[in-house]
Amino acid sequence: MRPKTKFRACYERLLAGERPWDAAGMPNGGMGAGQPGSAKALGKANAAPRSEFYMDLLCLPVERGVVLELFEPLTPADLLSERMSQARENITGLWRESLRTLAEDVDDALRRKHAAETLLALACALLPKPYANYTLDVITVLAGRMSEADEMFFALVNALHDAMLSAPQIQRETVQLALVCIAYMGNTSLATYFLHRDMFESAMHVVHTNTSVDVISEAALFLSMLSTAGQAHGVADAAGLALDPISSAVVSNAGFQPYQRKLRDYADSVDMARIAHALSVQFARTLQAYHTAPELASASSWSLGLLSGEKAHDAPSLASLPPPRALFLLCVWLLVHTSDTFALSMLAPTSGEPLVVTFFSLASYVLTHASSSARAATYAQTVLQIIVAFLGSTDGTENSAVRERLLCDEVQRNEDAVERGKADPGVLVDRVDLCRQKANPLPVPPQDGTKRRRRIIVLVLDSAAIFFKYNRSKHPDAPAFVTAFTAVHRTAVACAQQNILLEYDWLELWRAMLGVATFLAQRHDELPAGDVHLLAPSLLETLAILLVYSDKFLQTPAETHLLVYELARNAEALQRVAALLPTKKSARGGAQLAQMHWTLLHDLLAAIEGQIATWRTQSTAASYFFLRGSTSRAPSEQTIMRIIQQLDLATLLSPDAPACAAILRSTQGTPREGRRGALVSGTPSPSAALLRYMQRDLLALLCST
């Protein structure tokens, strides 16, 4: 058994409600004036005994694990009880002295570093607790009483700001402390202290000056959380966020958010490139968790002992995926919504693997395993929202620089670069690691021919196909499916607007989408009515848009015929889905347009069925002697394909047809969303579920470092 350290002994006495400064022993069992590191030796001889004790305690290396262990059994009721009043006073005193040291003792680097680490350890131990009245209870524990709240919290924010700007040796501890504070206070009234003090400059200073990808990515995460503070969706149902009644004023006031405009207007491509590079490294590390999970690693790898016993023991389970590091997805989510500069940095890195490669690689793994847990589903929804924001709107009102880069012919671009004497950068889309951990994965893309992938935008279709394919075995996450459908039809419209005949193997996507139709037709009774009324119109809308634009983004008529064939093959399922469309009475809006989508599909399927009936009549008449009474025999695949090839698709899908005209207007009309798909109010708001999981993941990540 390891001996008890002086650090642990001091904290045990503080939590026991003792007053060690009144006893004979100090933190080191009698640390005196002449000893190195003591308060008296450092010129603090005139300090009061209590302050001297805390200052001497800050000379000891901080054992974060010990702090978390000692505080873990304490409930909010314990911390706020009368019997722990002295212990609570000790905690408040230690917090205040640590904060004072961080802010004022600029010449004492060691103690200042320990002060930052102490504040971080206490924040990790105290802020996540489920207080009944979060704001008031946190003030009671950290500040002592309400009258001291403004002074203490303004001092905290100012100390964080100044330390980020002027203390590079403790930048990481400071950023992590700021992260924990905003993660747990961001959707309470305590967020006002961070919103009144402009910390954008200090956070970007960390990004600009620090060389560690961990520090840069954590600073970017801090900025992201600052930019969404007070704006969580679904806060009324945010169980686990510990919101209090007075938080609603902050949460509901979008105009109170000062970081939105700053981040949107920040156009320094160098700093955005640094953030993109740091996040790319974090996503590459996140991918390793999927590669080493025992349930997902190949059986041969494990049986051959390619992974050591130690690694096998530490490997994550499927239930724990994605790993806590996935919380950095929030950075991409926010920055892609708000900054074209950042989005372009994802595509044109100055060093390392481009963020677009690691993001879509991670996206394929997250989306493949989205149904493994509610947490995984939440991160999958976040990934899909990023993809849709990356595409932008299709109404022509936005800067198209990002979309043009997505649609750029990578192969031709590289050939042009080689002709100009530059090194071949490689086709980015070929470097993406698509998840193949489940049965019947997407086929390996061809490396040549007309189907060779040449544009980054095909990764959007891969992501959607993977999500449709592997997440319909349980009750579907209806909003996530709607987002995935949106990504598909925005891709088609974007290609059509640029006259790009996209190189892609479409069959897997068609079958994945229509598999959702079959699932919905068979399982709709098990689903909430609200989910059904989301899924059915979104599915039919996407299929109708694909049909209307088919001649503008599909390479050949044969690809259009294949789409129509898959629709015909699933006609019964589509008819059952159409019966689930919301009525005008049950839907708030869009019911008429949904019926228009189905009208187009129905007319096409009816034309095919009519031709099949004619074929049956003719076939029976021609061979009556052999096929007497067999008027219901099914046509072969070749027969149906010949029928489709003979259809007048130009007329059925004419832009002048009422249904087609309505669909075209709906995709080119006035957008109901703001910049890059964001909400009209500005920066988009994270869901309460995402914030809840991010709180937990942040704590897990910090405790593991």
Helices and strands as residue ranges (DSSP letters): H 6-15, G 20-22, H 49-57, H 64-71, H 76-80, G 82-84, H 85-104, H 109-126, H 134-142, G 146-148, H 149-166, G 168-170, H 171-185, H 191-196, H 200-209, H 213-228, G 235-237, G 245-247, H 248-251, G 254-256, H 259-265, H 269-292, H 299-303, H 309-314, G 318-320, G 324-328, H 329-338, H 340-347, H 355-368, G 370-372, H 374-391, H 401-407, H 410-419, G 428-431, H 458-470, H 478-497, H 507-523, G 524-526, H 529-548, H 550-553, H 557-569, H 571-578, H 591-622, H 637-646, H 649-652, H 658-668, G 675-677, H 688-704
